[in-house]
């Protein structure tokens, strides 16, 4: 685990586009490397790990979590898995750094019936041994659960529209900055 002290005196300053661009510069965007970690807004410390392979563990913690996506087709935006796990996590902000974009995902409500239901589903998948590290099946499980909760999601083909629908339904605010 690596730590970096950030120069942000307030949450507003931390989430300013210029500051997020400086954080973006800490990471590499190679196709076989990802980073994930936590940011503590009170201490201004960013802690992160480097992961080899195509997918990092979604960071699990309070306040602000973040991860990177490598430079690959479709890696510029959140995945359904990212949104599912963010809904279950205690964090209220998730940052996604990709080669050409920074995305900020915020929970507009700290608790909803959806979050509770998704946590129960995640606990069931974990306890039953269904989830495996870096498995594409995890995404299939999460997508299936969301499609059962929101049947209209099945008719949405485009990935970006699916993400927009999930964000709207779960009261997530998504802000994106191009680099």
N, C-alpha and C positions, 0 to 999 in steps of 0.2 A: 504494500500500500504506500503510495506516495502522497505527500501533503504539500500544498502550496498556499501561502498566505496571500490573500487578495486585497487590493486597495479599494475597498468599497465601504463607505461609512454608513450606508443605509440600504434597505432593500430596493428602493427606487434606483439608487446608483448601481447596485449589483445588476439589475435587470435592464439597465440602459444599453442600447445597441452597441455603443463603443466598448463598454466593459465586456459584453458577451463576445464581441469580436476578439478581444485580448485573450479571453479564456479559450476560444476556438483555436487560437494559435498555439496552444499548449500541446495539441494532439496531432497525430499523423493520421492520414486517411487512406492507408494502404488497404488493399482488398482482403488481406489476411490478418488484420489487426483491428481490435476494437477496444475502447476504454469505457469504464463505467465507474460511477462514484457518487459522492454526496457533497453538498455544500452547506456549511453552517453559516447562516447569515449573521448570527450574533458574534461569532469569533472571526468571521471572514476567512475561514480555512476551507480549502477545497481538497478532498481526499479522493484518490482514484486508483484503479488498478488497470493494468494493461492485460488484455486477453488475446491469446493467439487463436486463430480460427475465425470462422465466419460469424460467430455470434457470441456476444458477451452475456453474462448474467444480468438480468434487469436489476438495477440497484434497489435495495429495500431499506428505506429509512424515513425519518421525519423530515419535514421542511422541503428541501430541494434535492432531487435526484437528477442525474444526467447520464447520458451514454452517447457514444458516437456510432455512426453507421459508416462503413467504408465507401469508397467511391465505386459504386456498382449501380446497375440499372434498378430503379425503384428504391434505392437506399436513401434518397433525399427526404423522404417523408416518414412519419410514424407508421408502424405496422399495426395490424389488428391486435397482435400479441402485446405490443407496447401499451396500447390503450387498455386492454383487458387487465394487464398487470398493474398499470397505474391506477385503475379504478380500485383495485384490491389493496394497494400499498398505502401506508400511512402518510406518504408525502403529499403535499398540496401543490407542488410545482414540479414538472418534469421538463428537462432541457434535452433537446436532441441536436447534436452537432454533426453535420455532414459536410462533405467537401465544399459545397457551394451555398449552404443554407444553415441557419440557426432557427430552431423552432422552440417556442415556449408554450407549454401546455399547463393550464391552471385549472384547478377544481374551483368552480364558482360556489359550490356547496360542499361543506366538509363531510357531510354524511347524507346519503340517500338510500332508498330501499334497494336500488340497483347495486350499490357498493356492497351492502350486506349480503345480498343474494350471490353476487359474484365471488365474494370471499368464501362463502360456503361451498360453492362449486370448485373453487381452487383447492380448498382444504380436502375435498373429496378426491380430486384428481391426484393430489400429493399422497394422501394416505393410501390410496389404491395402487400406487406405484405406476400410474399412467404416464406421468411426466418424466422425460429424460433430457439430460443436458444436450443442448444443440440439436434437438430432434425437430424435424418439420411437422411431426405429428402434434406437437404442442400447439402450434398455430391452428391446426385443424380442429382440435378440441375447443380452443377458445372461440374460433369462428362459429363452430356448431352451437355452442352455448349462447352466443350473442344472437345468432339467427333464430334460435328457439325463443329467446326473450323478446326479440324484435323481428317478427316475421317479414315486415316490409324490407328488411335488410337483404333478403334473398333476391329481391328484384333489382337491386342496385349492382351494376356491373363494374363501373369504374372505381378503382381503389380510392382515389381522392374523394369521390362522392360518398363512399362507404365510411371513410374517416370523418368527413363532415357530418354525416348522419349520426354516427356514434357520439361525436363531440356535442352536437346539439342535444341529443337525447339525454346524455349523462351530465349536462351542464358543464362541459369543459370549454374553456376559452383557448383557442389556438391562435398564436401570433407567430408570424414567420418573417425572418429577415434574410434577404438575399445578400450574398457576399460579392 
